[in-house]
Amino acid sequence: MLSLRNKRIWVAGHQGLVGQALARALPATGASVLTVPRSELDLRNQQATRHWLQQHNPDMVIVAAATVGGIGDNQVRPADFLYDNLMIEANIIHEAAQLGVEKLLFLGSSCIYPREAAQPIAPAALLSGPLEPTNEAYALAKIAGVRLVQSYARQYGCRFITAMPCNLYGPGDRFDLARSHVIPALILKMHQARLRQQAQLELWGTGQPLREFLYVDDLAAACLRLLQIYEGDAPVNIGSSLEISIAALAKQVAVTVGYQGAISFNPAHPDGTPRKILDSTVMRGLGWQPSVPLGQGLALTYEWFCNHQAEARLVA
Ligand SMILES: NC(=O)c1ccc[n+]([C@@H]2O[C@H](COP(=O)([O-])OP(=O)(O)OC[C@H]3O[C@@H](n4cnc5c(N)ncnc54)[C@H](OP(=O)(O)O)[C@@H]3O)[C@@H](O)[C@H]2O)c1
């Protein structure tokens, strides 16, 4: 087991949902967290990324910086999703290899598996079929990242690994109706509907897709475990192994937020992949399991949102 004690670990993207959770979790391992705000380092810039890495010389790197968003955002900005993510991951992975960092963890995503992959989805399903069209640009970039990690490990012996989380949520998320994922979007819409005493709320899609959600602090714990004990070539899936339909999720969010109006679905908008649940057998075998159930996680997220609206990247 690789000890993280006294390691200097750079969390790239520390201001994001995952990055904040990693920065919360790392100090308990004895590691120190290196960070740099986006305003000081644009990770799409290779020279600036190289310069920052050479100056700060981290022992380990976690790549949690990315251009990330929901279905609508993916459809409107495919060029940004493809270009930004290719540049960010190529710059960090290449420069970390040049510098000889001891270990690197890259964050992939369950979105990058084929649309019709057999469920629960095993890592071997990667590149076995056509991608979900609504997030193809993002998926292509992330697949390139997974392959970069594997290639630097194979060619140069780098201890670089990939984690593939399911849908995440929690404190620090982006509450932006144009850009956010389903849970923060539902929380924001229902919070506003409650304040406006709206009798009716329309949501995108049919409500029927099945999704798997994980509280972000559980993901952070899994990532630290991987840094400590995982050396394999295959990406490691990280999920709660619990499925819920978007319609049932909407009802649970309504209860959490206290919205009592009617909820309807508009099937004219896309659903995305019909079903997406990960086979997280390998991660469970490494001694990790989630600790925050969905109801508790939603309550903690809503509490954070109510208390931190200035930091919630809120755009209604
Ligand atoms: N959220 C999920 O449900 C989920 C699920 C599976 C996998 N993941 C993966 O987890 C990782 C983190 O996701 P997240 O949800 O934490 O996303 P996030 O909240 O959007 O955080 C990403 C962070 O990266 C920063 N960033 C983006 N472009 C940058 C650039 N060019 N230079 C410097 N910083 C930049 C962002 O800054 P700004 O805030 O200024 O844009 C943000 O702080 C991603 O790789 C994602 O694919 C997320």
The ligand as a Tripos MOL2 file, in Angstrom:
@<TRIPOS>MOLECULE
LIG
   48    52     1     0     0
SMALL
NO_CHARGES

@<TRIPOS>ATOM
      1 N1        -20.0390   15.5390  -11.8480 N.am      1 LIG1
      2 C1        -20.2610   14.3040  -12.2430 C.2       1 LIG1
      3 O1        -21.3960   13.8060  -12.1720 O.2       1 LIG1
      4 C2        -19.1420   13.4550  -12.7610 C.ar      1 LIG1
      5 C3        -19.4200   12.1150  -13.0470 C.ar      1 LIG1
      6 C4        -18.4130   11.3060  -13.5460 C.ar      1 LIG1
      7 C5        -17.1430   11.8340  -13.7520 C.ar      1 LIG1
      8 N2        -16.8900   13.1170  -13.4620 N.ar      1 LIG1
      9 C6        -15.5220   13.6270  -13.7510 C.3       1 LIG1
     10 O2        -14.9600   14.2230  -12.6060 O.3       1 LIG1
     11 C7        -14.1090   15.3080  -13.0050 C.3       1 LIG1
     12 C8        -14.5320   16.5590  -12.2490 C.3       1 LIG1
     13 O3        -15.8980   16.8420  -12.5210 O.3       1 LIG1
     14 P1        -16.7170   17.8900  -11.6540 P.3       1 LIG1
     15 O4        -18.1180   17.4210  -11.6280 O.co2     1 LIG1
     16 O5        -15.9850   18.1910  -10.4030 O.co2     1 LIG1
     17 O6        -16.6800   19.1630  -12.6330 O.3       1 LIG1
     18 P2        -16.6900   20.7040  -12.2130 P.3       1 LIG1
     19 O7        -17.4470   20.9000  -10.9700 O.co2     1 LIG1
     20 O8        -17.0900   21.4510  -13.4350 O.co2     1 LIG1
     21 O9        -15.1560   20.9630  -11.8970 O.3       1 LIG1
     22 C9        -14.1770   21.0040  -12.8900 C.3       1 LIG1
     23 C10       -13.1680   22.0410  -12.4880 C.3       1 LIG1
     24 O10       -12.1690   22.1330  -13.5320 O.3       1 LIG1
     25 C11       -11.9530   23.5080  -13.7760 C.3       1 LIG1
     26 N3        -11.4830   23.7470  -15.1300 N.ar      1 LIG1
     27 C12       -12.1830   23.5530  -16.2770 C.ar      1 LIG1
     28 N4        -11.4350   23.9380  -17.3260 N.ar      1 LIG1
     29 C13       -10.2580   24.3940  -16.8280 C.ar      1 LIG1
     30 C14        -9.0970   24.9520  -17.4110 C.ar      1 LIG1
     31 N5         -8.9880   25.1190  -18.7320 N.pl3     1 LIG1
     32 N6         -8.0690   25.3330  -16.6210 N.ar      1 LIG1
     33 C15        -8.1770   25.1960  -15.2780 C.ar      1 LIG1
     34 N7         -9.2650   24.6600  -14.6480 N.ar      1 LIG1
     35 C16       -10.2840   24.2790  -15.4270 C.ar      1 LIG1
     36 C17       -13.3110   24.1450  -13.5720 C.3       1 LIG1
     37 O11       -13.2210   25.5280  -13.4200 O.3       1 LIG1
     38 P3        -14.5230   26.4400  -13.7000 P.3       1 LIG1
     39 O12       -15.4610   26.1580  -12.5720 O.co2     1 LIG1
     40 O13       -13.9610   27.8010  -13.7100 O.co2     1 LIG1
     41 O14       -15.0880   25.9930  -15.0170 O.co2     1 LIG1
     42 C18       -13.7880   23.4330  -12.3230 C.3       1 LIG1
     43 O15       -13.2830   24.0360  -11.1670 O.3       1 LIG1
     44 C19       -14.2840   15.4570  -14.5120 C.3       1 LIG1
     45 O16       -13.2080   14.8370  -15.1510 O.3       1 LIG1
     46 C20       -15.5500   14.7090  -14.8120 C.3       1 LIG1
     47 O17       -15.5160   14.1640  -16.0890 O.3       1 LIG1
     48 C21       -17.8560   13.9620  -12.9640 C.ar      1 LIG1
@<TRIPOS>BOND
     1     1     2 1
     2     2     3 2
     3     2     4 1
     4     4     5 ar
     5     4    48 ar
     6     5     6 ar
     7     6     7 ar
     8     7     8 ar
     9     8     9 1
    10     8    48 ar
    11     9    10 1
    12     9    46 1
    13    10    11 1
    14    11    12 1
    15    11    44 1
    16    12    13 1
    17    13    14 1
    18    14    15 2
    19    14    16 1
    20    14    17 1
    21    17    18 1
    22    18    19 2
    23    18    20 1
    24    18    21 1
    25    21    22 1
    26    22    23 1
    27    23    24 1
    28    23    42 1
    29    24    25 1
    30    25    26 1
    31    25    36 1
    32    26    27 ar
    33    26    35 ar
    34    27    28 ar
    35    28    29 ar
    36    29    30 ar
    37    29    35 ar
    38    30    31 1
    39    30    32 ar
    40    32    33 ar
    41    33    34 ar
    42    34    35 ar
    43    36    37 1
    44    36    42 1
    45    37    38 1
    46    38    39 2
    47    38    40 1
    48    38    41 1
    49    42    43 1
    50    44    45 1
    51    44    46 1
    52    46    47 1
@<TRIPOS>SUBSTRUCTURE
     1 LIG1         1 GROUP 0 **** ****
